[in-house]
Amino acid sequence: MLQNFERIRKEKKVSLVDIADLLNVRYQTVREKINGESDFKFGEAVKVKNTFFPEFEIEYIFMRETDSCLEADKELEHSSTSSC
């Protein structure tokens, strides 16, 4: 799941329909992309970022939960337990 995406989207009050309209897809398709059932194409990600979230880095917006776990584990590499 794209947790950062969802948090930012809700904070900025951007609806799934807003994103779906921008990308010319169904809102269910956007939901599937956010949930990780399918992926945003690069052009879609850039369009969403530039339109709704220009103040954020694209890597941060579209970081998957597993990606953030990898980053957290790197910081705790001397620890015996994973943060995720």
C-alpha positions as CSV (number, residue, x, y, z in Angstrom):
1,M,0.0,0.0,0.0
2,L,1.1,3.5,-0.7
3,Q,0.8,4.8,2.9
4,N,2.4,8.2,2.2
5,F,0.2,8.7,-0.8
6,E,-2.9,8.0,1.2
7,R,-1.9,10.2,4.1
8,I,-1.1,13.1,1.9
9,R,-4.1,12.6,-0.2
10,K,-6.4,12.7,2.8
11,E,-4.6,15.7,4.4
12,K,-5.0,17.7,1.1
13,K,-8.6,16.4,0.7
14,V,-7.9,15.0,-2.8
15,S,-10.6,12.4,-3.7
16,L,-10.0,9.2,-5.6
17,V,-12.4,10.6,-8.2
18,D,-10.2,13.7,-8.6
19,I,-7.3,11.5,-9.3
20,A,-9.3,9.2,-11.6
21,D,-10.6,12.1,-13.6
22,L,-7.0,13.4,-14.0
23,L,-5.9,10.0,-15.3
24,N,-9.0,9.2,-17.2
25,V,-9.5,5.9,-15.3
26,R,-12.2,4.6,-12.9
27,Y,-11.8,5.5,-9.3
28,Q,-11.6,1.7,-8.5
29,T,-8.5,1.6,-10.7
30,V,-6.9,4.3,-8.6
31,R,-7.8,2.4,-5.4
32,E,-6.2,-0.8,-6.9
33,K,-3.0,1.2,-7.7
34,I,-2.9,2.6,-4.1
35,N,-3.5,-0.8,-2.6
36,G,-0.7,-2.3,-4.7
37,E,-2.9,-4.6,-6.8
38,S,-1.5,-2.8,-9.8
39,D,1.1,0.0,-10.3
40,F,1.0,3.6,-11.4
41,K,2.7,4.1,-14.7
42,F,5.6,6.6,-14.5
43,G,3.6,9.2,-16.5
44,E,0.6,8.8,-14.2
45,A,2.8,9.2,-11.1
46,V,4.4,12.4,-12.5
47,K,1.0,13.8,-13.4
48,V,-0.5,13.1,-10.0
49,K,2.5,14.6,-8.2
50,N,2.6,17.7,-10.3
51,T,-1.1,18.3,-10.1
52,F,-2.0,17.5,-6.5
53,F,1.3,17.2,-4.5
54,P,3.9,19.4,-6.1
55,E,5.6,20.2,-2.8
56,F,6.5,16.5,-2.2
57,E,9.2,14.4,-3.7
58,I,7.8,11.7,-6.1
59,E,9.9,9.0,-4.3
60,Y,8.3,9.9,-1.0
61,I,4.7,9.9,-2.4
62,F,5.0,6.6,-4.2
63,M,7.1,4.7,-1.6
64,R,5.5,1.3,-0.9
65,E,5.2,0.0,2.6
66,T,7.9,-2.6,1.9
67,D,10.3,0.1,0.7
68,S,9.9,2.0,3.9
69,C,10.6,-1.2,5.9
70,L,13.8,-1.7,3.9
71,E,14.9,1.9,4.8
72,A,14.0,1.4,8.5
73,D,15.9,-1.9,8.5
74,K,19.0,-0.2,7.1
75,E,19.0,2.2,10.0
76,L,18.7,-0.6,12.4
77,E,21.1,-3.0,10.8
78,H,22.9,-3.7,14.1
79,S,19.6,-4.6,15.7
80,S,18.4,-8.2,15.8
81,T,14.7,-7.3,15.1
82,S,13.1,-5.7,12.1
83,S,11.0,-2.6,12.5
84,C,8.2,-3.9,10.3
